[in-house]
Amino acid sequence: MNSTYEAAVAQAIEAARPTIDRICDEVWDLVETSLHEVQSAQVHIRELTAAGFTIVSTGTSGVPTAFLAEWTHGTGGPKIGFLPEYDALPGLGNEAVPRKEPRKDGKTSGHGCGHNLLGAGLTGAAIAMKGVMETSGIPGTLRVYGCAAEETEGAKIYMAREGLFSDLDAALSWHPSPLAAVMNVRLTANNAMRIEFFGTTAHAGNEPWLGRSALDAMELAGHALNQMREHLEPTARTHYIFEVAGTAPNVVPDYARMWMMVRDKDRTRVNATTEWVRQIADGVATATQTKAKCNVYYGVYDLLPNTPLAERVQAHLEHVGVPAWTEEEQEFARTCEREMGLPERGLATTVIPLLQEPDMGGSTDVGDVSWITPTMQVSLPMMPNISAHTWVMTACAGTSIGRKSALAAAHIIARTACDLLTDAELRAAARADFERRTQGFTYGSPLPAEQTKPYGLPEWLNNDGSAETLAGMARDTAD
């Protein structure tokens, strides 16, 4: 990295520190779950507007809590995308203490995936890079995508369908974790679906022969799905819950609903298993004289690595390093481990060597972006070596540990963005790697054509004008 830019980036990140801390704390306090993040989105919009970004849209691509912000310096120049997220998870509410303790304000949701930090680091990096571009005369465009609802029906998929990433030179993100590592990994593709069964109600004691149980159909479907698992490849994952299973045991259920996800290493495999699931639903409906409806309402692509970007991010990760933890912060982490009955190792203090694209079982809507433009992520430690989606991650995300992690991530992302803006050879290498991996491929959205907005969009946000309210809030901030 050019030494002039290096100093400018470091200064800009330090100047952005209050903004990053503010976003970390406010979004942690708001703790809004997927598709409900009206105020959390506004926190990012407020900070971007104050920094001079233009809010291009709110309610972007049919997702009310998504937004798009942009800033351009000079003429021409590369376009770099930043992908902040800000949704929390249900049932993981916790005070910012090293033990399982409900929040005093009664909120039951929690940032058990650290998206308050994820969003803060990326919005902060974009704001910092704006300052660097202005002081150093670097031409280009910074585009910040308000990526709502990553945990359920991520807005990136809707944005991708509309081509909003197609003109980027690269996209960047990060994720809180127990490790300091470049996310040069292969994550899975997936489909999400609701399977509904429709039967006939009857008195279960007097005349059960007049009924046809939707619950029977769903239970048979669960059994068939578990039998199917034996014959899937080791890369596949299928998991489900029963959402609706009747109202009373003395009433034959005429309606039942299952929520299911199918994962595998690529879209082809996911679609094949999804078709098998459809056949199971139809088969058990025939067996129980009920009817089945399978609604595949959402899906994502697997995550596509990019070697030149991974190598560059690795260099910046090693330069910035792991945050300097205080003894109090390490003790916080060790106490969390004690509470979980795990060895007391504390927070990570070293950087992992560059990962060589291992397969992992999780999924992310960043995957779709990675099949449209060169994309790379980095992870920074903000919790001990404990699984995400736990109270431990929620607790750590509300402390100085989380804020330090977000700041370090912002520094690495800003350094990488600066390289992409100023290093034509890096851009060319990243594009060549991308084109090699996607040769013969044309992106097609996994969303059904008729799916114009998220399946789980709450009625109060869908119908009462709240999307327009969010847009108005953005305008008021700009004024």
C-alpha positions in Angstrom: 0.0 0.0 0.0 1.3 3.5 -0.9 2.6 5.0 2.3 0.8 8.3 1.6 -2.5 6.5 1.5 -1.6 4.3 4.5 -1.3 7.4 6.7 -4.4 9.0 5.3 -6.5 5.8 5.9 -5.2 5.5 9.5 -6.1 9.1 10.2 -9.5 8.8 8.6 -10.4 5.6 10.5 -9.4 7.3 13.8 -11.6 10.3 12.8 -14.5 7.8 12.1 -14.1 6.1 15.4 -16.9 8.0 17.2 -19.3 7.2 14.3 -18.4 3.5 14.5 -18.8 3.4 18.2 -22.1 5.2 18.0 -23.5 2.8 15.4 -22.3 -0.2 17.4 -24.0 1.0 20.6 -27.3 2.3 19.1 -28.0 -0.7 17.0 -27.2 -3.0 19.9 -29.7 -1.1 22.0 -32.4 -1.1 19.3 -32.0 -4.9 18.7 -34.5 -5.0 15.8 -35.0 -8.4 14.1 -35.0 -9.1 10.4 -37.5 -7.0 8.4 -38.3 -4.9 11.5 -35.1 -2.8 11.4 -36.7 0.6 10.7 -34.7 2.5 13.4 -31.5 0.6 12.9 -31.5 1.4 9.2 -32.1 5.0 10.1 -29.0 5.1 12.3 -26.9 4.2 9.3 -28.8 6.6 7.0 -28.3 9.4 9.5 -24.5 8.9 9.8 -24.1 8.5 6.0 -26.1 11.6 5.3 -24.1 13.6 7.9 -20.9 12.5 6.2 -22.1 13.7 2.8 -23.5 10.6 1.2 -26.6 10.8 -1.0 -29.4 8.4 0.0 -30.3 7.0 -3.4 -33.2 5.0 -2.2 -35.0 3.6 0.9 -37.3 0.6 0.8 -34.8 -0.6 -1.8 -35.8 -3.5 -4.1 -39.1 -4.0 -2.2 -37.5 -4.4 1.2 -38.8 -1.6 3.4 -35.8 -1.6 5.8 -33.1 -1.7 3.1 -31.5 1.4 1.6 -28.8 2.5 -0.9 -26.4 5.4 -0.3 -23.6 6.7 -2.6 -20.9 9.2 -2.9 -18.7 10.0 -5.9 -15.5 12.0 -6.2 -14.2 13.3 -9.5 -15.1 11.7 -12.8 -14.9 8.0 -13.7 -12.9 5.9 -11.3 -13.8 2.5 -9.8 -17.0 1.6 -7.9 -16.6 -0.1 -4.6 -19.5 -1.6 -2.6 -19.9 -1.9 1.2 -22.4 -4.4 2.6 -23.5 -3.4 6.1 -26.1 -5.5 8.0 -28.0 -4.6 11.1 -30.6 -7.2 12.0 -30.7 -9.0 15.3 -31.9 -12.5 16.3 -35.0 -13.5 18.3 -34.6 -15.1 21.7 -30.9 -14.0 22.2 -31.5 -10.9 24.3 -28.8 -10.5 27.0 -27.3 -7.8 29.1 -23.7 -6.9 28.2 -22.4 -9.1 31.0 -20.4 -12.3 31.0 -23.3 -14.5 32.1 -26.8 -15.4 30.8 -28.9 -12.5 32.0 -32.1 -11.0 30.4 -32.0 -7.4 29.4 -33.3 -5.0 31.9 -35.4 -3.2 29.3 -37.2 -6.5 28.6 -36.1 -6.9 25.0 -35.8 -10.5 24.2 -33.9 -10.2 20.9 -30.1 -9.9 20.7 -27.2 -9.3 18.3 -26.2 -13.0 18.5 -24.4 -12.6 15.2 -22.9 -9.2 15.9 -24.6 -7.4 13.1 -24.5 -4.2 15.1 -20.7 -4.4 14.7 -20.8 -5.6 11.2 -22.8 -2.7 10.0 -20.8 -0.2 12.0 -17.5 -1.4 10.6 -18.7 -1.2 7.0 -20.5 2.1 7.2 -17.5 3.5 9.1 -15.1 2.3 6.5 -17.1 3.9 3.7 -17.2 7.2 5.6 -13.4 7.0 6.3 -12.7 6.3 2.6 -14.7 9.3 1.6 -12.3 11.4 3.6 -9.3 9.7 2.1 -10.5 10.2 -1.4 -11.2 13.9 -0.8 -7.8 14.7 0.8 -5.8 12.5 -1.7 -7.7 13.3 -4.8 -8.7 9.7 -5.6 -11.6 9.4 -8.1 -14.3 6.8 -7.7 -17.6 5.9 -6.2 -18.4 4.5 -2.8 -21.8 2.7 -2.6 -23.2 1.6 0.7 -26.0 -1.1 0.6 -28.2 -1.2 3.6 -28.5 -5.0 3.7 -31.6 -5.7 5.8 -32.7 -9.1 7.1 -29.6 -11.2 6.4 -30.7 -13.7 9.0 -34.0 -14.5 7.2 -34.7 -13.1 3.7 -31.6 -10.9 3.0 -32.1 -7.8 1.0 -29.0 -8.5 -1.1 -31.0 -11.1 -3.1 -33.6 -8.6 -4.0 -31.0 -6.0 -4.9 -29.1 -8.6 -7.0 -32.2 -9.4 -9.0 -32.5 -5.7 -9.9 -28.8 -5.6 -11.0 -27.7 -3.2 -8.2 -24.3 -4.9 -7.9 -23.6 -5.4 -11.6 -21.5 -2.2 -12.2 -19.2 -2.7 -9.1 -15.5 -3.3 -9.4 -15.6 -5.1 -6.1 -17.7 -5.6 -2.9 -16.4 -5.8 0.6 -17.8 -7.1 3.9 -16.7 -8.5 7.2 -18.2 -10.7 10.0 -17.6 -10.8 13.7 -16.3 -14.2 14.9 -13.9 -15.8 17.4 -11.1 -15.7 14.8 -8.9 -13.2 12.9 -9.1 -14.7 9.4 -9.9 -13.8 5.8 -13.1 -15.5 4.8 -11.6 -17.2 1.8 -14.1 -20.0 2.2 -16.9 -21.8 0.4 -20.3 -21.3 2.1 -23.4 -23.2 1.0 -26.3 -22.3 -1.3 -29.7 -22.7 0.2 -33.4 -22.6 -0.3 -36.0 -21.6 2.2 -39.6 -22.9 1.9 -42.9 -23.3 3.7 -44.8 -26.5 3.1 -48.5 -26.3 3.9 -50.9 -29.2 4.2 -54.7 -28.9 3.9 -57.1 -31.5 5.3 -60.6 -31.7 6.6 -61.6 -31.0 10.2 -63.8 -33.3 12.3 -64.5 -34.3 15.9 -61.6 -36.5 16.8 -63.6 -38.5 19.3 -67.0 -38.9 17.7 -66.4 -39.0 14.0 -62.6 -39.0 13.2 -63.3 -41.0 10.0 -64.9 -37.9 8.5 -61.6 -35.9 8.9 -58.4 -35.9 7.0 -55.5 -34.8 9.2 -53.1 -32.2 7.9 -50.9 -33.0 10.9 -50.7 -36.6 9.8 -49.4 -35.5 6.4 -46.8 -33.2 8.0 -45.6 -35.9 10.4 -45.2 -38.3 7.5 -43.3 -35.6 5.6 -40.9 -35.2 8.5 -40.4 -39.0 8.6 -39.8 -39.1 4.9 -37.4 -36.2 5.0 -35.3 -37.9 7.7 -35.3 -41.1 5.6 -34.1 -39.0 2.6 -31.1 -37.7 4.6 -29.4 -41.0 4.4 -29.2 -40.7 0.6 -28.0 -37.1 0.3 -24.4 -36.3 -0.3 -22.3 -35.3 2.8 -22.4 -31.7 1.8 -26.2 -31.5 2.1 -28.1 -30.2 5.1 -31.9 -30.2 5.6 -33.6 -28.8 8.7 -37.1 -27.9 9.6 -39.5 -26.9 12.3 -43.3 -27.4 12.6 -44.8 -23.9 12.7 -48.5 -24.9 12.8 -49.7 -28.3 14.0 -53.3 -28.0 15.0 -55.3 -26.2 17.7 -56.7 -28.9 20.0 -56.2 -32.6 20.3 -59.9 -33.3 20.0 -60.2 -31.6 16.6 -58.7 -33.2 13.5 -56.3 -30.5 12.2 -57.3 -29.2 8.8 -54.1 -27.1 8.4 -50.4 -27.7 9.2 -47.3 -25.8 8.2 -43.6 -26.7 8.1 -40.7 -24.2 7.7 -37.7 -25.8 6.0 -34.3 -25.1 4.7 -32.2 -27.0 2.2 -28.4 -26.4 1.9 -25.7 -27.8 -0.3 -22.5 -26.7 -1.9 -24.1 -25.2 -5.0 -27.4 -24.2 -6.5 -27.7 -27.3 -8.7 -27.6 -29.6 -5.8 -29.9 -27.4 -3.7 -32.5 -27.3 -6.5 -32.3 -31.1 -7.0 -33.0 -31.7 -3.3 -35.8 -29.1 -3.3 -37.5 -31.0 -6.0 -37.2 -34.2 -4.0 -38.9 -32.4 -1.1 -41.7 -31.3 -3.3 -42.2 -34.9 -4.3 -42.3 -36.0 -0.7 -44.9 -33.3 0.1 -47.1 -34.5 -2.8 -46.6 -38.1 -1.9 -47.7 -37.8 1.8 -50.6 -35.7 0.7 -51.8 -38.5 -1.5 -51.2 -41.0 1.3 -53.3 -39.0 3.7 -55.9 -37.7 1.3 -54.9 -34.2 2.0 -53.4 -31.5 -0.3 -49.9 -30.0 -0.2 -48.5 -26.7 -1.2 -44.7 -26.1 -1.3 -43.7 -22.4 -1.4 -40.0 -21.9 -2.1 -39.9 -18.2 -1.4 -36.2 -17.5 -0.9 -32.8 -18.9 -1.8 -29.1 -17.9 -2.0 -26.0 -18.9 -3.9 -22.9 -20.4 -2.4 -20.1 -18.0 -1.6 -17.5 -17.6 -4.3 -13.9 -16.9 -3.2 -11.5 -14.6 -5.1 -7.8 -15.3 -4.7 -6.3 -11.9 -5.4 -8.7 -10.1 -3.1 -8.2 -12.8 -0.4 -4.4 -12.4 -0.6 -4.6 -8.6 -0.4 -7.1 -8.6 2.6 -4.8 -11.1 4.3 -1.9 -8.6 4.0 -4.0 -5.9 5.5 -5.3 -8.2 8.3 -1.7 -9.0 9.2 -0.7 -5.3 9.2 -3.7 -4.1 11.3 -3.6 -7.2 13.5 -5.9 -8.3 16.3 -7.1 -5.6 18.7 -5.1 -5.1 21.8 -7.3 -6.6 24.5 -7.1 -5.4 28.1 -7.0 -7.9 30.9 -10.5 -6.9 31.8 -11.7 -7.8 28.3 -9.9 -11.1 28.4 -11.4 -11.9 31.8 -14.9 -11.0 30.4 -14.3 -13.6 27.7 -12.9 -16.2 30.1 -15.9 -15.7 32.3 -18.2 -16.4 29.4 -16.3 -19.6 28.7 -16.7 -20.7 32.4 -20.4 -20.0 32.2 -20.6 -22.3 29.1 -18.5 -25.0 30.7 -15.7 -24.6 28.2 -11.9 -24.3 28.6 -10.8 -20.7 29.5 -8.8 -19.5 26.5 -10.0 -16.0 26.2 -10.0 -13.8 23.0 -7.9 -14.6 20.0 -4.6 -12.7 19.8 -3.1 -14.0 16.5 -4.0 -13.9 12.8 -4.8 -17.2 11.1 -2.8 -18.0 7.9 -4.8 -17.5 4.7 -7.5 -20.2 4.4 -7.5 -22.3 1.2 -11.2 -22.2 0.4 -12.5 -24.9 2.8 -16.2 -25.9 2.6 -18.3 -24.7 5.5 -22.0 -25.4 6.3 -23.4 -21.9 6.7 -24.9 -19.6 4.2 -25.1 -15.9 3.5 -26.7 -13.6 0.9 -23.2 -12.2 0.3 -23.0 -15.4 -1.9 -25.2 -13.8 -4.5 -23.0 -10.7 -4.6 -19.9 -12.9 -5.0 -21.3 -14.4 -8.3 -21.9 -10.9 -9.7 -18.7 -9.0 -8.8 -15.4 -9.8 -7.1 -16.2 -10.0 -3.4 -14.2 -10.7 -0.2 -14.9 -10.6 3.6 -12.7 -10.8 6.7 -13.5 -11.9 10.2 -12.3 -10.3 13.4 -12.5 -11.8 16.9 -15.1 -10.2 19.2 -15.9 -13.2 21.4 -14.2 -16.4 22.7 -14.2 -19.6 20.7 -18.0 -20.2 21.2 -20.6 -20.7 18.6 -22.4 -17.7 17.1 -26.1 -17.2 17.6 -25.6 -17.5 21.4 -26.1 -15.2 24.3 -22.3 -14.9 24.5 -22.0 -13.2 21.2 -24.9 -10.9 22.1 -23.1 -9.9 25.4 -19.7 -9.3 23.8 -21.3 -7.3 20.9 -22.4 -4.8 23.5 -19.0 -4.1 25.0 -15.7 -2.5 24.2 -14.6 -5.9 22.8 -17.2 -5.5 20.1 -16.3 -1.9 19.4 -12.6 -2.7 19.1 -13.4 -5.5 16.6 -15.6 -3.2 14.5 -12.8 -0.5 14.4 -10.2 -3.0 13.3 -12.5 -4.4 10.6 -13.2 -0.9 9.4 -9.4 -0.3 9.1 -8.9 -3.5 7.1 -11.9 -2.8 4.8 -10.8 0.8 4.2 -7.2 -0.2 3.4 -8.6 -2.8 0.9 -11.0 -0.3 -0.6 -8.2 2.2 -1.0 -6.1 -0.4 -2.9 -9.0 -1.2 -5.2 -9.5 2.4 -6.0 -5.9 3.1 -6.7 -4.4 -0.2 -7.9 -5.5 -1.0 -11.4 -3.5 -4.2 -11.4 -5.3 -5.5 -8.3 -8.7 -4.7 -9.9 -7.7 -6.5 -13.1 -6.4 -9.6 -11.2 -9.6 -9.8 -9.1 -11.7 -9.5 -12.2 -9.7 -12.1 -14.1 -10.1 -14.6 -11.2 -13.8 -13.8 -11.0 -14.2 -14.4 -14.8 -12.3 -17.7 -14.6 -14.5 -19.0 -11.8 -17.7 -17.9 -13.5 -16.9 -18.9 -17.1 -20.1 -19.9 -18.8 -22.3 -18.8 -15.9 -25.0 -16.2 -16.0 -26.5 -15.1 -12.7 -30.2 -15.9 -12.3 -32.1 -15.0 -9.2 -33.2 -17.8 -6.9 -36.3 -15.8 -6.0 -39.5 -16.8 -7.7 -40.6 -14.3 -10.3 -43.8 -13.5 -8.4 -41.9 -12.9 -5.1 -41.8 -9.1 -5.2 -41.2 -8.6 -1.4 -40.1 -10.8 1.5 -42.5 -13.6 2.6 -42.1 -12.6 6.2 -42.6 -8.9 5.9 -44.7 -7.8 8.9 -48.1 -6.4 8.1 -47.6 -3.2 10.0 -44.6 -2.4 7.9 -46.1 -3.6 4.7 -49.5 -1.8 4.8 -49.4 1.1 7.2 -47.0 3.5 5.4 -43.9 2.7 7.5 -41.8 2.3 4.4 -42.8 5.8 3.3 -42.0 7.0 6.9 -38.5 5.6 6.6 -38.0 7.5 3.3 -39.3 10.6 5.0 -36.9 10.2 7.9 -34.1 10.1 5.4 -35.3 13.3 3.7 -35.6 15.0 7.1 -32.1 14.0 7.9 -30.8 15.3 4.6 -32.7 18.7 5.1 
